[in-house]
Amino acid sequence: MIEPSAPPSRFRLSPVGLVLATLFFCASLTPSLAPRDPVMQGMLTGIVALLGYELGLLLQRLWRFTELPRLPPSWGRLVLLVLLAVCAASMAYCLARAADWQNVTRVIFGLEPIGTAHPATVGSIAFAVILGGWLAFRLLGIAFDRLAAVLKRVLPPRVGLVVTFVVVLWLVWAVADGVLVRRAFEAADASFEAADLFVEPNIARPIDPMRTGSAESLIDWDEMGRRGREFIARTPTAEEIAAFHDGEVLEPIRVYVGRRSADTPEERAQLALDELIRLGGFDRAALVVVVPVGTGWMDPGGHETLDFMLAGDVATVAVQYSYLTSVLSLLAHPEYGVAQARALFDTIYAYWTQLPKDYRPVLYVHGLSQGTFNSQMTLPLLDMLGDPIAGAMWAGSPFISPLWQRVRDGRRPESPAWRPVYGNSSLARVLNQQGAGSEIDAPWGPIRLVFLNYPSDAIVNFTFDSAFRRPDWMREPRAPDVAPEFRWYPLVTMFQLALDMVISLQVPGFGHYYHAPDYIEAWAELIEPEGWSPERAAELKAIFAERGPAW
């Protein structure tokens, strides 16, 4: 039986790895788009530093493999000791600065400064992650050595190394994909479905027959899902809307179909259309086809503001396609959201085009986050030119959204990437917390596309190529909600942005937390309500300030 011993070099520290680990460690502590708590920061710093070490180790071994000149063996220990001292001092200095770097972003977000315990917490978590990861990589290396020792008895040495690398890599992926990842998705799906099934005791089934989910409704209340019931229950009353309008007001029409309401996307879309017809949705002045986020949640700040602006003369229709959060939904079943968004829009649009043009509602589409991505993936712009809808308002377009990419990458050169100007602005306009830019050369065309994106939203701004080049939105002039101290570092910045996506729902008006005042500006840009003015906008914003946060 062959039992080769593990090469002792597996546990020797790599000087190049130490240097890169320290550089990555320090860079990860600098400001990014979102403020981070000590636990998240520590985990990020540990992971990034560990990757820096392994990258340095790989570069060092490639240098040796190519038989390039090396330092004399007598210098090795001295160089390592000097590097250890320099790296330790550098890490200590950067940890001492970590709180100040975090406070730079916290001031922009209007948060209280963090305390002096922040560096100690970050450092302890980071070093625990580094140590655990380092040991895991060493054990993987031992497994590699043992397999290589067996294979080199039957294969040429270099061929054996390649085969060993492929086999070990495949085994690691097979275990992760087959055991960890799939089991995690199954557990998440079951957990979110159970939450969706929960019927809140404080949300009663509607009594009004002209409400979705009532006894007369075509949609069963229990099958609408938790987010659907919340959406229907939060419908503003005519009395509430009357506080903003002097004339006649209506109660908005809302239709929501849960994922369990029918078996296929087409059946759910048809059910939504039938309910919309039953409630008289096509008799309203405006009709909005909405794609919700992954869990089926509908942002009250995005819908209630429109209800108020249009005096309730609006119908909104949406269909749930998943129980998972947007990120998990995209990773597990990305086709579900696209298929449902396409089925819903095609079904509503086909019926809408058959109605007399003078007696049908103005048709809009809307989405937030993953709902925006799915909506942009399925909106048939070219097929609608003969009978176009009025337009779309998309909030927080994920970086993979096709139309957002086209507007951002095809912008006029003088406009910043965080608020791009596309063409003469007759088709698409981009707003943020400061509203729209002033570079508008032409009035709106037949279709209006309004993008509401916060510059501090990493879900909008993340790109994989930020690992090796500075994103355009980091160039001057910077957006007001992006810290001037935020610097680009190879590879590290990509991981910073990845973490920022996870923690982007912290403060209203920043990151991925879109809130009512900015929705008001975006809807006004899209629909241009009669008699609208800055004074009316301020009045409505005051009403929603009193209503409090949407969630």
LUMTORZA-830206 format. One record per residue (C-alpha): chain; x, y, z; residue number from 1. Coordinates in steps of 0.05 Angstrom, whole numbers. Layout:
BEGIN
chain, X, Y, Z, resi
A, X, Y, Z, NUM $
...
end
This chain:
BEGIN
chain, X, Y, Z, resi
A, 0, 0, 0, 1 $
A, 27, 68, -20, 2 $
A, 27, 120, 35, 3 $
A, 68, 180, 12, 4 $
A, 80, 232, 65, 5 $
A, 57, 303, 55, 6 $
A, 114, 349, 33, 7 $
A, 133, 394, 90, 8 $
A, 133, 453, 41, 9 $
A, 58, 453, 44, 10 $
A, 61, 485, 113, 11 $
A, 117, 534, 98, 12 $
A, 97, 606, 93, 13 $
A, 104, 638, 24, 14 $
A, 138, 706, 24, 15 $
A, 101, 727, -39, 16 $
A, 36, 702, -10, 17 $
A, 47, 742, 54, 18 $
A, 59, 806, 14, 19 $
A, -4, 798, -28, 20 $
A, -45, 776, 32, 21 $
A, -25, 839, 69, 22 $
A, -40, 884, 10, 23 $
A, -108, 852, 1, 24 $
A, -121, 855, 76, 25 $
A, -108, 929, 79, 26 $
A, -145, 946, 15, 27 $
A, -207, 910, 38, 28 $
A, -212, 955, 99, 29 $
A, -218, 1019, 58, 30 $
A, -285, 1051, 42, 31 $
A, -333, 1023, -10, 32 $
A, -405, 1036, -30, 33 $
A, -439, 1013, 35, 34 $
A, -421, 1017, 109, 35 $
A, -404, 949, 138, 36 $
A, -414, 921, 207, 37 $
A, -352, 889, 241, 38 $
A, -374, 817, 228, 39 $
A, -385, 828, 153, 40 $
A, -321, 869, 148, 41 $
A, -281, 816, 184, 42 $
A, -306, 760, 140, 43 $
A, -292, 801, 77, 44 $
A, -222, 819, 100, 45 $
A, -206, 747, 118, 46 $
A, -231, 718, 52, 47 $
A, -196, 771, 10, 48 $
A, -130, 764, 48, 49 $
A, -133, 688, 42, 50 $
A, -144, 693, -33, 51 $
A, -85, 741, -37, 52 $
A, -41, 691, -1, 53 $
A, -60, 633, -46, 54 $
A, -51, 676, -107, 55 $
A, 18, 696, -83, 56 $
A, 35, 623, -69, 57 $
A, 13, 604, -139, 58 $
A, 57, 659, -170, 59 $
A, 116, 636, -128, 60 $
A, 108, 564, -151, 61 $
A, 102, 585, -223, 62 $
A, 167, 623, -215, 63 $
A, 201, 560, -188, 64 $
A, 168, 516, -241, 65 $
A, 198, 559, -297, 66 $
A, 267, 553, -262, 67 $
A, 278, 628, -259, 68 $
A, 332, 655, -211, 69 $
A, 318, 648, -137, 70 $
A, 347, 678, -73, 71 $
A, 402, 638, -39, 72 $
A, 374, 590, 13, 73 $
A, 413, 626, 68, 74 $
A, 372, 688, 56, 75 $
A, 304, 654, 61, 76 $
A, 295, 656, 136, 77 $
A, 318, 728, 142, 78 $
A, 273, 752, 86, 79 $
A, 214, 715, 116, 80 $
A, 225, 746, 185, 81 $
A, 231, 816, 156, 82 $
A, 168, 806, 115, 83 $
A, 130, 780, 175, 84 $
A, 148, 842, 215, 85 $
A, 131, 890, 158, 86 $
A, 65, 854, 143, 87 $
A, 44, 852, 216, 88 $
A, 59, 927, 224, 89 $
A, 20, 943, 161, 90 $
A, -40, 902, 182, 91 $
A, -40, 934, 252, 92 $
A, -37, 1004, 221, 93 $
A, -94, 990, 173, 94 $
A, -137, 959, 228, 95 $
A, -126, 1022, 269, 96 $
A, -151, 1063, 209, 97 $
A, -210, 1017, 195, 98 $
A, -260, 1055, 238, 99 $
A, -243, 1121, 205, 100 $
A, -250, 1090, 136, 101 $
A, -318, 1062, 154, 102 $
A, -341, 1128, 183, 103 $
A, -328, 1162, 117, 104 $
A, -385, 1123, 86, 105 $
A, -429, 1125, 148, 106 $
A, -428, 1201, 147, 107 $
A, -453, 1202, 76, 108 $
A, -509, 1153, 95, 109 $
A, -527, 1194, 156, 110 $
A, -508, 1140, 206, 111 $
A, -474, 1147, 274, 112 $
A, -399, 1136, 275, 113 $
A, -376, 1067, 298, 114 $
A, -340, 1055, 363, 115 $
A, -268, 1040, 380, 116 $
A, -282, 965, 387, 117 $
A, -291, 959, 312, 118 $
A, -218, 944, 294, 119 $
A, -211, 890, 347, 120 $
A, -274, 854, 324, 121 $
A, -255, 859, 251, 122 $
A, -184, 834, 264, 123 $
A, -205, 774, 306, 124 $
A, -256, 751, 255, 125 $
A, -210, 763, 197, 126 $
A, -152, 724, 227, 127 $
A, -199, 666, 245, 128 $
A, -223, 663, 173, 129 $
A, -151, 666, 147, 130 $
A, -127, 611, 193, 131 $
A, -186, 565, 178, 132 $
A, -181, 576, 103, 133 $
A, -105, 568, 104, 134 $
A, -111, 500, 138, 135 $
A, -166, 478, 90, 136 $
A, -122, 495, 30, 137 $
A, -63, 458, 61, 138 $
A, -106, 395, 71, 139 $
A, -129, 400, -1, 140 $
A, -56, 405, -21, 141 $
A, -40, 342, 17, 142 $
A, -96, 305, -19, 143 $
A, -67, 331, -85, 144 $
A, 3, 306, -67, 145 $
A, -22, 237, -48, 146 $
A, -62, 229, -112, 147 $
A, -3, 255, -154, 148 $
A, 43, 204, -121, 149 $
A, -3, 148, -142, 150 $
A, -13, 172, -213, 151 $
A, 60, 185, -228, 152 $
A, 72, 110, -223, 153 $
A, 29, 99, -284, 154 $
A, 33, 166, -321, 155 $
A, 88, 214, -341, 156 $
A, 102, 263, -284, 157 $
A, 74, 326, -318, 158 $
A, 14, 289, -346, 159 $
A, 1, 261, -276, 160 $
A, 2, 331, -247, 161 $
A, -50, 356, -297, 162 $
A, -95, 296, -286, 163 $
A, -89, 304, -210, 164 $
A, -108, 378, -214, 165 $
A, -169, 362, -256, 166 $
A, -192, 305, -212, 167 $
A, -184, 344, -147, 168 $
A, -220, 404, -176, 169 $
A, -277, 360, -201, 170 $
A, -284, 326, -133, 171 $
A, -287, 393, -97, 172 $
A, -340, 419, -144, 173 $
A, -379, 354, -143, 174 $
A, -382, 356, -67, 175 $
A, -401, 429, -64, 176 $
A, -452, 427, -120, 177 $
A, -482, 360, -103, 178 $
A, -483, 363, -28, 179 $
A, -475, 433, -1, 180 $
A, -504, 479, -55, 181 $
A, -564, 436, -74, 182 $
A, -581, 420, -2, 183 $
A, -576, 494, 15, 184 $
A, -623, 513, -42, 185 $
A, -672, 458, -22, 186 $
A, -672, 482, 50, 187 $
A, -680, 555, 29, 188 $
A, -737, 538, -18, 189 $
A, -774, 499, 36, 190 $
A, -762, 554, 87, 191 $
A, -786, 611, 42, 192 $
A, -846, 570, 18, 193 $
A, -866, 558, 91, 194 $
A, -861, 633, 104, 195 $
A, -903, 646, 42, 196 $
A, -957, 598, 68, 197 $
A, -962, 634, 134, 198 $
A, -1028, 672, 139, 199 $
A, -1019, 734, 182, 200 $
A, -1074, 740, 236, 201 $
A, -1074, 816, 230, 202 $
A, -1091, 815, 155, 203 $
A, -1163, 796, 145, 204 $
A, -1193, 770, 81, 205 $
A, -1227, 827, 42, 206 $
A, -1302, 832, 49, 207 $
A, -1311, 880, -9, 208 $
A, -1328, 838, -71, 209 $
A, -1288, 887, -113, 210 $
A, -1223, 866, -78, 211 $
A, -1177, 810, -101, 212 $
A, -1181, 752, -52, 213 $
A, -1253, 765, -31, 214 $
A, -1306, 710, -33, 215 $
A, -1327, 734, -103, 216 $
A, -1256, 738, -128, 217 $
A, -1228, 690, -180, 218 $
A, -1164, 685, -138, 219 $
A, -1164, 647, -72, 220 $
A, -1140, 688, -13, 221 $
A, -1099, 632, 17, 222 $
A, -1064, 618, -49, 223 $
A, -1042, 689, -60, 224 $
A, -982, 682, -14, 225 $
A, -959, 725, 43, 226 $
A, -932, 781, -1, 227 $
A, -994, 783, -44, 228 $
A, -1040, 789, 16, 229 $
A, -997, 845, 43, 230 $
A, -1002, 881, -24, 231 $
A, -1077, 877, -27, 232 $
A, -1087, 895, 46, 233 $
A, -1044, 958, 39, 234 $
A, -1087, 987, -17, 235 $
A, -1097, 1061, 0, 236 $
A, -1169, 1080, 14, 237 $
A, -1205, 1136, -23, 238 $
A, -1206, 1175, 43, 239 $
A, -1130, 1171, 49, 240 $
A, -1120, 1194, -23, 241 $
A, -1170, 1251, -14, 242 $
A, -1119, 1284, 33, 243 $
A, -1078, 1299, -29, 244 $
A, -1134, 1313, -80, 245 $
A, -1191, 1362, -76, 246 $
A, -1232, 1330, -132, 247 $
A, -1261, 1261, -142, 248 $
A, -1218, 1203, -120, 249 $
A, -1223, 1128, -129, 250 $
A, -1198, 1068, -92, 251 $
A, -1141, 1037, -132, 252 $
A, -1152, 969, -164, 253 $
A, -1100, 916, -146, 254 $
A, -1094, 846, -174, 255 $
A, -1043, 796, -148, 256 $
A, -1037, 723, -168, 257 $
A, -996, 677, -123, 258 $
A, -951, 622, -149, 259 $
A, -998, 569, -121, 260 $
A, -1059, 599, -155, 261 $
A, -1045, 560, -220, 262 $
A, -995, 510, -246, 263 $
A, -963, 546, -305, 264 $
A, -940, 618, -319, 265 $
A, -992, 623, -375, 266 $
A, -1049, 599, -330, 267 $
A, -1029, 649, -275, 268 $
A, -1026, 705, -327, 269 $
A, -1094, 688, -354, 270 $
A, -1122, 686, -283, 271 $
A, -1093, 756, -271, 272 $
A, -1126, 781, -335, 273 $
A, -1194, 751, -317, 274 $
A, -1192, 782, -248, 275 $
A, -1170, 849, -277, 276 $
A, -1229, 848, -324, 277 $
A, -1276, 829, -267, 278 $
A, -1254, 888, -226, 279 $
A, -1257, 938, -283, 280 $
A, -1183, 950, -287, 281 $
A, -1186, 968, -361, 282 $
A, -1234, 1025, -345, 283 $
A, -1182, 1062, -304, 284 $
A, -1139, 1118, -331, 285 $
A, -1074, 1079, -321, 286 $
A, -1056, 1006, -318, 287 $
A, -989, 983, -290, 288 $
A, -961, 913, -304, 289 $
A, -912, 898, -248, 290 $
A, -860, 844, -239, 291 $
A, -847, 834, -164, 292 $
A, -780, 816, -132, 293 $
A, -762, 743, -121, 294 $
A, -804, 731, -59, 295 $
A, -864, 764, -91, 296 $
A, -857, 827, -49, 297 $
A, -886, 892, -77, 298 $
A, -852, 956, -51, 299 $
A, -907, 1000, -21, 300 $
A, -865, 1062, -33, 301 $
A, -866, 1048, -107, 302 $
A, -941, 1034, -114, 303 $
A, -976, 1077, -62, 304 $
A, -941, 1139, -88, 305 $
A, -971, 1127, -157, 306 $
A, -1040, 1113, -128, 307 $
A, -1038, 1181, -94, 308 $
A, -1011, 1218, -155, 309 $
A, -1066, 1191, -200, 310 $
A, -1122, 1201, -149, 311 $
A, -1132, 1126, -145, 312 $
A, -1151, 1122, -219, 313 $
A, -1102, 1066, -231, 314 $
A, -1101, 989, -234, 315 $
A, -1039, 948, -217, 316 $
A, -1030, 875, -234, 317 $
A, -974, 827, -213, 318 $
A, -959, 753, -211, 319 $
A, -913, 716, -163, 320 $
A, -861, 670, -194, 321 $
A, -818, 648, -134, 322 $
A, -814, 642, -59, 323 $
A, -739, 655, -56, 324 $
A, -703, 721, -49, 325 $
A, -681, 754, -114, 326 $
A, -609, 729, -109, 327 $
A, -629, 658, -92, 328 $
A, -683, 659, -145, 329 $
A, -633, 681, -198, 330 $
A, -584, 627, -177, 331 $
A, -634, 570, -170, 332 $
A, -687, 582, -223, 333 $
A, -672, 644, -265, 334 $
A, -720, 620, -319, 335 $
A, -780, 623, -273, 336 $
A, -781, 699, -268, 337 $
A, -768, 710, -341, 338 $
A, -823, 661, -363, 339 $
A, -874, 691, -315, 340 $
A, -857, 763, -334, 341 $
A, -864, 747, -408, 342 $
A, -930, 710, -399, 343 $
A, -961, 765, -358, 344 $
A, -941, 822, -403, 345 $
A, -960, 785, -468, 346 $
A, -1028, 766, -439, 347 $
A, -1045, 836, -415, 348 $
A, -1017, 871, -476, 349 $
A, -1054, 825, -525, 350 $
A, -1121, 842, -491, 351 $
A, -1103, 916, -485, 352 $
A, -1088, 923, -560, 353 $
A, -1158, 897, -577, 354 $
A, -1191, 954, -539, 355 $
A, -1210, 1021, -572, 356 $
A, -1151, 1068, -565, 357 $
A, -1195, 1124, -539, 358 $
A, -1226, 1081, -485, 359 $
A, -1169, 1041, -456, 360 $
A, -1120, 1058, -400, 361 $
A, -1050, 1084, -410, 362 $
A, -1006, 1022, -402, 363 $
A, -941, 1022, -363, 364 $
A, -893, 969, -337, 365 $
A, -855, 972, -272, 366 $
A, -805, 931, -232, 367 $
A, -757, 934, -174, 368 $
A, -691, 896, -169, 369 $
A, -700, 826, -199, 370 $
A, -769, 848, -223, 371 $
A, -734, 902, -264, 372 $
A, -686, 850, -294, 373 $
A, -743, 803, -312, 374 $
A, -784, 860, -341, 375 $
A, -727, 885, -384, 376 $
A, -711, 815, -408, 377 $
A, -782, 805, -434, 378 $
A, -807, 874, -457, 379 $
A, -815, 867, -533, 380 $
A, -798, 939, -552, 381 $
A, -792, 926, -626, 382 $
A, -857, 887, -629, 383 $
A, -895, 944, -596, 384 $
A, -876, 1000, -644, 385 $
A, -942, 994, -681, 386 $
A, -982, 1001, -617, 387 $
A, -934, 1022, -562, 388 $
A, -945, 1024, -488, 389 $
A, -933, 1091, -453, 390 $
A, -869, 1068, -420, 391 $
A, -834, 1036, -361, 392 $
A, -806, 1057, -294, 393 $
A, -751, 1011, -268, 394 $
A, -719, 1019, -200, 395 $
A, -653, 988, -179, 396 $
A, -637, 954, -245, 397 $
A, -588, 897, -230, 398 $
A, -522, 903, -266, 399 $
A, -542, 845, -313, 400 $
A, -605, 880, -337, 401 $
A, -600, 886, -413, 402 $
A, -633, 954, -425, 403 $
A, -596, 986, -366, 404 $
A, -530, 959, -395, 405 $
A, -547, 989, -462, 406 $
A, -563, 1057, -433, 407 $
A, -502, 1058, -388, 408 $
A, -452, 1033, -439, 409 $
A, -482, 1073, -497, 410 $
A, -485, 1138, -459, 411 $
A, -460, 1205, -485, 412 $
A, -385, 1210, -468, 413 $
A, -392, 1273, -427, 414 $
A, -444, 1242, -380, 415 $
A, -423, 1202, -318, 416 $
A, -436, 1127, -315, 417 $
A, -477, 1136, -251, 418 $
A, -527, 1181, -287, 419 $
A, -517, 1168, -361, 420 $
A, -550, 1210, -415, 421 $
A, -572, 1165, -472, 422 $
A, -579, 1197, -540, 423 $
A, -622, 1260, -537, 424 $
A, -662, 1233, -477, 425 $
A, -725, 1224, -518, 426 $
A, -728, 1149, -502, 427 $
A, -692, 1137, -436, 428 $
A, -675, 1180, -376, 429 $
A, -638, 1162, -312, 430 $
A, -656, 1191, -243, 431 $
A, -625, 1184, -175, 432 $
A, -635, 1219, -108, 433 $
A, -620, 1286, -141, 434 $
A, -671, 1274, -197, 435 $
A, -654, 1275, -271, 436 $
A, -596, 1310, -305, 437 $
A, -605, 1374, -344, 438 $
A, -575, 1347, -409, 439 $
A, -642, 1338, -446, 440 $
A, -641, 1357, -520, 441 $
A, -710, 1333, -542, 442 $
A, -780, 1320, -513, 443 $
A, -804, 1251, -497, 444 $
A, -819, 1204, -555, 445 $
A, -877, 1154, -559, 446 $
A, -845, 1108, -507, 447 $
A, -814, 1132, -442, 448 $
A, -763, 1090, -404, 449 $
A, -746, 1118, -335, 450 $
A, -690, 1086, -294, 451 $
A, -686, 1102, -219, 452 $
A, -617, 1080, -196, 453 $
A, -577, 1102, -135, 454 $
A, -503, 1111, -149, 455 $
A, -488, 1077, -82, 456 $
A, -527, 1015, -103, 457 $
A, -477, 958, -114, 458 $
A, -531, 914, -145, 459 $
A, -535, 966, -201, 460 $
A, -460, 980, -205, 461 $
A, -426, 913, -195, 462 $
A, -387, 884, -253, 463 $
A, -340, 825, -255, 464 $
A, -288, 864, -294, 465 $
A, -281, 910, -233, 466 $
A, -231, 857, -212, 467 $
A, -180, 882, -263, 468 $
A, -203, 952, -284, 469 $
A, -232, 1013, -249, 470 $
A, -307, 1020, -263, 471 $
A, -328, 1083, -300, 472 $
A, -374, 1106, -243, 473 $
A, -313, 1113, -198, 474 $
A, -284, 1167, -243, 475 $
A, -294, 1241, -232, 476 $
A, -343, 1273, -223, 477 $
A, -366, 1226, -167, 478 $
A, -438, 1218, -146, 479 $
A, -455, 1253, -80, 480 $
A, -470, 1187, -44, 481 $
A, -403, 1154, -64, 482 $
A, -345, 1171, -18, 483 $
A, -286, 1207, -51, 484 $
A, -240, 1162, -9, 485 $
A, -267, 1099, -45, 486 $
A, -207, 1075, -85, 487 $
A, -202, 1019, -136, 488 $
A, -157, 959, -121, 489 $
A, -148, 899, -168, 490 $
A, -191, 840, -147, 491 $
A, -206, 870, -78, 492 $
A, -256, 920, -105, 493 $
A, -297, 865, -138, 494 $
A, -303, 829, -71, 495 $
A, -320, 895, -36, 496 $
A, -377, 907, -85, 497 $
A, -400, 835, -78, 498 $
A, -408, 845, -2, 499 $
A, -440, 913, -14, 500 $
A, -494, 877, -54, 501 $
A, -510, 833, 6, 502 $
A, -515, 891, 55, 503 $
A, -547, 942, 9, 504 $
A, -613, 947, 46, 505 $
A, -592, 989, 106, 506 $
A, -613, 1062, 98, 507 $
A, -672, 1090, 59, 508 $
A, -648, 1130, -1, 509 $
A, -581, 1095, -6, 510 $
A, -556, 1029, -33, 511 $
A, -613, 985, -57, 512 $
A, -664, 1015, -9, 513 $
A, -708, 1056, -55, 514 $
A, -760, 1099, -19, 515 $
A, -821, 1140, -32, 516 $
A, -793, 1211, -46, 517 $
A, -750, 1185, -103, 518 $
A, -806, 1142, -130, 519 $
A, -848, 1205, -133, 520 $
A, -797, 1240, -177, 521 $
A, -790, 1179, -222, 522 $
A, -865, 1170, -232, 523 $
A, -874, 1244, -245, 524 $
A, -820, 1241, -299, 525 $
A, -856, 1182, -331, 526 $
A, -929, 1202, -328, 527 $
A, -926, 1279, -321, 528 $
A, -991, 1286, -280, 529 $
A, -1036, 1344, -298, 530 $
A, -1021, 1405, -255, 531 $
A, -957, 1374, -227, 532 $
A, -906, 1422, -196, 533 $
A, -849, 1421, -147, 534 $
A, -898, 1445, -94, 535 $
A, -944, 1386, -107, 536 $
A, -885, 1339, -104, 537 $
A, -864, 1368, -37, 538 $
A, -935, 1361, -10, 539 $
A, -938, 1287, -30, 540 $
A, -869, 1274, -1, 541 $
A, -892, 1304, 65, 542 $
A, -952, 1257, 66, 543 $
A, -907, 1196, 56, 544 $
A, -858, 1222, 108, 545 $
A, -916, 1219, 158, 546 $
A, -935, 1148, 134, 547 $
A, -865, 1124, 154, 548 $
A, -819, 1073, 122, 549 $
A, -851, 1023, 74, 550 $
A, -819, 964, 111, 551 $
end
